[in-house]
Amino acid sequence: MNKFEVVSYEQGQQLMPQATNCIAFFRSLYFKDMPDELNKNVWIAGGSVREYFAKGKNTDIDFFAKDRKSMATLIYWLRNNKNYKHYLITKNAIKGFITINDKKFDVDIVKKPFQNPTDCIEKFDFTVCCFAVNADNFYYHVSAPFDLMKRKLVINELPNPVDTLKRLTKYLKKGFIACNGTLMTLAKKIAEQDPNDEDIFAFYKFD
């Protein structure tokens, strides 16, 4: 069974209206005015989409892209069309903000490229983060909607288990729960790490 599904705007109207509503929400803020070529190569993913479903709104956006050229084009477009202002460039992201209808939106552009939205969310640690959206489609882990509804932390992948442990604390404070299986899987993965490898302590790269 494929763990990840894709729903188009049209399919969502018939089968999954929540997906269509999500696409429409992010279209209205960003995608509707983007050039077609850019729309094909950039998307929003992770906590940005999760918070939309949890709260019905979002003020913190994480953009991802297929390649460096698309990232540069996205930055140029945001500056010229959304008055994007960046204030920090880190190893992993360009951090900035835009203002829409007097509301401030934090906008991060993740530097790591991915082949497509599915390739992107396959790398996220918890299923409740495994959402992505672009101008035409909604992408998700098949258990993500149910895990989010139950506020349950289920592991998808652990590319950076030490930092996932740090993120676990953040989620617990938000009211999420982690079962014994999740805790044991995380503990075993951390035990496999080399404490002398500084890369394992790097800040989580995607969300």
C-alpha positions as CSV (number, residue, x, y, z in Angstrom):
1,M,0.0,0.0,0.0
2,N,1.3,3.4,-0.9
3,K,1.7,5.6,2.2
4,F,1.3,8.8,0.3
5,E,-1.6,10.1,-1.8
6,V,-2.2,13.0,-4.2
7,V,-5.6,14.7,-4.7
8,S,-6.2,17.2,-7.4
9,Y,-8.5,20.3,-6.9
10,E,-11.1,18.6,-9.2
11,Q,-10.8,15.2,-7.5
12,G,-11.2,16.9,-4.1
13,Q,-14.5,18.4,-5.1
14,Q,-16.0,15.0,-5.5
15,L,-14.0,12.8,-3.0
16,M,-12.2,15.0,-0.4
17,P,-13.5,18.6,-0.1
18,Q,-11.0,19.3,2.7
19,A,-8.2,18.9,0.1
20,T,-10.0,21.3,-2.3
21,N,-10.5,23.8,0.4
22,C,-6.8,23.6,1.4
23,I,-5.7,24.2,-2.2
24,A,-8.1,27.1,-2.5
25,F,-6.8,28.7,0.7
26,F,-3.2,28.6,-0.3
27,R,-4.1,29.5,-3.9
28,S,-5.7,32.7,-2.7
29,L,-2.7,33.8,-0.7
30,Y,0.1,32.7,-3.1
31,F,-0.3,30.5,-6.0
32,K,-3.0,32.2,-8.1
33,D,-0.7,35.0,-9.2
34,M,2.4,33.0,-9.7
35,P,3.7,32.2,-13.2
36,D,2.8,28.7,-14.4
37,E,6.4,27.6,-14.6
38,L,7.0,28.6,-11.0
39,N,3.8,27.0,-9.9
40,K,5.1,23.7,-11.3
41,N,8.2,23.7,-9.2
42,V,7.3,25.2,-5.8
43,W,5.0,24.1,-3.0
44,I,4.2,24.7,0.7
45,A,4.6,21.8,3.1
46,G,4.9,20.6,6.7
47,G,3.7,22.6,9.7
48,S,2.3,25.3,7.4
49,V,-0.4,23.0,6.1
50,R,-0.9,21.2,9.4
51,E,-1.7,24.4,11.1
52,Y,-4.3,25.3,8.4
53,F,-6.2,22.1,9.2
54,A,-5.8,22.5,13.0
55,K,-6.8,26.2,13.1
56,G,-8.3,27.1,9.7
57,K,-5.6,29.7,9.1
58,N,-1.9,30.1,8.9
59,T,0.7,32.8,9.5
60,D,3.8,30.7,9.1
61,I,4.7,29.5,5.7
62,D,7.5,27.1,4.6
63,F,8.2,27.0,0.8
64,F,10.0,24.2,-0.9
65,A,11.3,23.9,-4.4
66,K,12.5,21.5,-7.0
67,D,15.9,23.2,-7.6
68,R,18.0,26.3,-6.9
69,K,16.8,28.1,-9.9
70,S,13.2,27.8,-8.8
71,M,14.1,29.0,-5.3
72,A,15.8,32.1,-6.8
73,T,12.7,32.8,-9.0
74,L,10.4,32.3,-6.0
75,I,12.4,34.9,-4.0
76,Y,12.3,37.4,-6.8
77,W,8.6,36.9,-7.3
78,L,7.8,37.2,-3.6
79,R,9.8,40.4,-3.4
80,N,8.1,42.0,-6.4
81,N,4.6,40.8,-5.7
82,K,4.3,40.2,-2.0
83,N,6.9,42.7,-0.7
84,Y,8.9,39.9,0.8
85,K,11.6,41.0,3.2
86,H,14.2,38.5,4.4
87,Y,16.0,39.1,7.7
88,L,18.1,36.0,8.2
89,I,19.9,33.4,6.0
90,T,20.8,30.2,7.7
91,K,22.4,27.0,6.5
92,N,18.9,25.5,5.9
93,A,16.6,28.3,5.0
94,I,16.0,31.9,4.0
95,K,13.8,33.4,6.7
96,G,11.6,36.5,6.0
97,F,8.0,37.8,6.1
98,I,5.3,39.3,4.0
99,T,2.2,41.4,4.8
100,I,-1.2,40.6,3.3
101,N,-4.2,42.7,4.3
102,D,-2.3,44.1,7.3
103,K,-1.5,40.5,8.5
104,K,2.1,39.4,8.9
105,F,3.1,36.0,7.5
106,D,6.4,34.5,8.3
107,V,7.8,33.0,5.1
108,D,10.7,30.6,5.1
109,I,12.3,29.2,1.9
110,V,13.9,25.9,2.6
111,K,17.2,25.6,0.8
112,K,17.2,21.8,0.3
113,P,15.7,20.9,-3.1
114,F,13.3,18.0,-3.6
115,Q,12.2,16.2,-6.7
116,N,8.5,16.9,-5.9
117,P,6.1,17.4,-3.0
118,T,5.8,13.7,-2.3
119,D,9.6,13.3,-2.2
120,C,9.6,16.2,0.3
121,I,7.1,15.0,2.8
122,E,8.5,11.4,2.7
123,K,11.4,12.9,4.7
124,F,9.4,14.4,7.5
125,D,9.6,12.8,10.9
126,F,6.0,12.8,12.2
127,T,3.0,11.9,10.0
128,V,1.1,15.0,11.3
129,C,3.6,17.1,9.3
130,C,3.3,15.0,6.1
131,F,1.1,17.4,4.2
132,A,2.0,19.5,1.1
133,V,0.0,21.7,-1.3
134,N,0.7,23.5,-4.6
135,A,-1.5,25.4,-7.0
136,D,-3.3,22.2,-8.3
137,N,-2.8,19.3,-5.8
138,F,-2.9,18.3,-2.2
139,Y,-0.3,15.7,-1.0
140,Y,-0.5,13.7,2.3
141,H,0.4,10.7,4.2
142,V,-2.6,8.4,4.4
143,S,-2.7,8.4,8.2
144,A,-1.9,12.0,8.6
145,P,-5.5,13.4,8.8
146,F,-6.4,10.8,11.4
147,D,-3.3,11.3,13.4
148,L,-3.8,15.0,13.4
149,M,-7.5,14.6,14.4
150,K,-6.3,12.5,17.4
151,R,-3.3,14.7,18.0
152,K,-1.2,11.6,17.9
153,L,2.5,11.6,17.1
154,V,3.3,8.7,14.8
155,I,6.8,8.4,13.2
156,N,7.1,8.5,9.5
157,E,10.9,8.8,9.1
158,L,13.8,9.8,11.4
159,P,16.4,11.6,9.3
160,N,17.5,13.6,12.4
161,P,16.4,11.7,15.5
162,V,18.1,13.9,18.0
163,D,16.4,17.0,16.7
164,T,13.1,15.0,16.5
165,L,13.5,14.5,20.3
166,K,13.7,18.3,20.7
167,R,10.7,18.8,18.5
168,L,8.8,16.1,20.4
169,T,8.8,18.5,23.4
170,K,7.3,21.3,21.3
171,Y,4.5,19.0,20.2
172,L,3.7,17.7,23.6
173,K,3.3,21.3,24.8
174,K,0.8,21.8,22.0
175,G,-1.3,19.0,23.3
176,F,-0.1,16.1,21.1
177,I,0.5,12.7,22.5
178,A,3.2,10.1,21.8
179,C,2.5,6.5,22.4
180,N,5.1,4.0,23.8
181,G,5.8,2.7,20.3
182,T,6.8,6.2,19.1
183,L,9.0,6.8,22.1
184,M,10.7,3.4,21.8
185,T,11.3,3.8,18.0
186,L,12.8,7.3,18.6
187,A,15.0,6.0,21.6
188,K,16.4,3.1,19.5
189,K,17.2,5.4,16.6
190,I,19.0,7.9,18.9
191,A,21.0,5.0,20.5
192,E,22.3,4.2,17.1
193,Q,23.8,7.6,16.5
194,D,27.5,8.5,16.9
195,P,27.7,11.2,19.7
196,N,30.9,12.5,18.0
197,D,29.1,13.3,14.8
198,E,28.1,17.0,15.1
199,D,25.7,16.7,12.1
200,I,23.2,14.7,14.2
201,F,22.7,17.8,16.4
202,A,21.8,20.0,13.5
203,F,18.5,21.9,13.6
204,Y,15.7,20.0,11.8
205,K,15.9,20.9,8.2
206,F,12.3,20.9,7.0
207,D,9.7,22.0,9.5
